């Protein structure tokens, strides 16, 4: 089964890239890439890639401190987040990044259960924010999409998922107020009890058998309106900054689209990137750029050039994480065995 999953994960990006290459004038796309404005590319890199990375690492530290009282050093969190991004980039959907953060960092800062809860909360916020931004910006760009039924259907599906997440969030938050008893008794049945028991068992196992760790206590901080508002507000701000940087990326190629178009496109595109389909987003990224920016009159060649610039900026942004990872590996290899000093 694992072998089949591996080959499917490899076949999907290869097939998508083959379709893209077959439908695009690649030399023309490379020509657009060579003609890109380096200054605007640099601004796009800072706004859409580097600054969000720094803010996301800060958010991780903020969640650990605000929700669980874990005061980790920002430099440590940033280094670990950078390494996690590099490691996770080569796994579909960034799952490797989540595993690294939960296990490796959890052992040194706050425990695995707290970090798992933070990661789950971040994923939920991302889905909700992307869906909400797509829904809010869709009416403003709808005139360009009226003749695109497949896109309208995709937007409807993303919006429906966001609405379901919003309803679920409201219900979860209401469980903490005066309606707690009636709502809980209405939705909690044998299935919910089993799921809660399974989750509690997993959390206790990760916590080394600590019976004080329960499913409800570890997730309790997320069931507060103030915490949800702060987390979602920060996520929206990061996404808007990313969209501003994305606009600079297209301007570097001579394409001037309104900011609202970029908010719509990048939110929808980031939603696609959350799906564990392809390693590093290869194939999915190129096809998404051509499809989504093509809806607003951007040529296939320019869209492909923009996807290449995005890939270049992404690899540049995560490169420090790879260097840190390699440096630690060489450091452990060069260190003498415990209890022994260096040879004379």
Buried (B, 14 or more C-beta within 10 A) or exposed (E): EEEEEEEEBBEBBEEBBEBBEEEBBEEBBBEBBEEBBEEBBEBBBBBBBBBBBEBBBBBBBBBBEBBBEBEBEBEBBBBBBBBBBBBBBEBBBBEBBBBBBBEBBBEEBBBBBBBBBBBBBBBBBBBBBBBBBBBBBBEEBEEBBEEBEEBBEBBEEBBEBBBEBBEEBEEBBBBEEEEEEEBEEEEEEEEEEEEBEEBBEBBBEBBEEEEEBBBEEBBBBBBEEEBBEBBBEBBBEBBBBBBBBBBBBBBBBEBEBEEBBBBBBBBBBBBBBEEEBBBBBBBBBBBBBBBBBBBBEBBBBBBBBBBBBBBBBBBEBBEBBBEBBEEEEEEEEEEEEEEEEEEE
